[in-house]
Amino acid sequence: IRKIGVMTSGGDAPGMNAAIRAVVRACAYYHTECVGFYRGFQGMIEGDYVTLNARSVRNIITYGGTMLQSARSKEFRTREGRAKAAEKLKEAEVDAMILIGGDGTFKGGLALSEEHGVPCIGVPGTIDNDIAGTNYTIGYDTALNTVVEAIDKIRDTASSHNRLFFVEVMGRDAGFIALNSGIGAGAEEILIPEEDLGLERLLNSLERSRRSGKTSSIVVVSEGDKIGKNVFELAEYVKENLPYYDAKVTVLGHIQRGGRPTCFDRVLASRLCVKAVELLMDGKRDMMVGIINNEIKATGIREALQTEHKVNKDLLRISDILST
Ligand code: F6P
């Protein structure tokens, strides 16, 4: 392998810059050239890339976002788009790719490898933490801390006004962010897609909270939860059924994707990406690097895509006990 390409794709996540830095520095260490493609697969199709050396990535470890920018390319989902991308890789003399992103990114990498023989290594970077083959994805820890900090602030005003707040968090179809930030911020209820606890239970629990002397409450709602109502309808429903509650809604949205990465995410990104470069140097391909029980492990990309990374539902029980 003489030249490695790197890109970030899909939703950005804090720590992606630390990941790019680690790829570039590991390439330099192993005397391999490195180029970065802008805007994920879209930049690849357009042949939009930059040569990177150890100094090109100075200081970026501290920043959120991604210096290579990111995109969800529709064109790459077509055979023609992928053929164009492969052509551009050939022109740039790139021998292998390191793809930082989520499952959509890995599916793209697999297609590139199968249709055009480009060796790919995936690095899990998404705030959602919804990737199998790793306990943690890059950006998840930072997002959790952002959410907990935001809920702490909401709690201040909730308790000053005796209010009930529904706080919607990201996570797509997975409840990792909701579940862990909910426990970290001491939420009274946590609604996640993996477990539909039902409206009745929510009302009973809020009623019980009030009777036990609580004057304000926080309900963390995952954006993908399956209770059958969106967060605004949910607040209305609770107001109709429990009129003594002054219910408000906060949708945290994209603030969860930004900000300086935590130390955990920087270290994770660094470890995963050094391993990604080393796998390519060892002639490995179509693998994803992950962290399992604090060890860096490689899994086949196909296997990672076919397996589900499940939330720990025992955390719902813990939340129940602690919100008594
Ligand atoms: O996958 C990361 C994520 O932030 C999800 O939590 C969310 O559902 C989605 O991306 C939002 O996507 P977009 O960047 O298109 O707003």
Residues whose N, C-alpha, C, O or C-beta is under 5 A from the ligand:
A	BS01	F6P	G11 D128 M170 G171 R172
